Amino acid sequence: QVQLVESGGGLVQPGGSLRLSCAASGSISNFNVMGWHRQAPGKQRELVATITSGGTTNYADSVKGRFTISRDNARSTVYLQMNSLQPEDTAAYYCKAIRFTVQYWGQGTQVTISS
């Protein structure tokens, strides 16, 4: 049973930073792709960033230059460093892992940007 546990969410002021973590049960080397999605109230869940097992990254246009996804295979953890946060970044952030055709999701962590 694969478990993904997110942490690091919270309330920050505009312009602030947060680092989200996604800890996986077992080795993340087993996953072809890992990533972060987010869902704001009343909106569809959207892709934020992904990273492949080879380290190739991909970002939504809205976060390019502000967010950085990384992985630490030794700690079985994927990170999302978020800088220059804006109110429109407010959402529940979910970790996702893909192994071949199977997707696994974490329970989410809330990020709120407000002054």
Buried (B, 14 or more C-beta within 10 A) or exposed (E): EBEBBBBBBEEBEEEBEBEBBBBBEEEBEEBEBBBBBBBBEEEEBEBBBBBBBEEEBBBBEEBEEBBBBBBEEEEBBBBBBBBEBEEEBBBBBBBBBBBEEEEBBBEBBEBBBEE
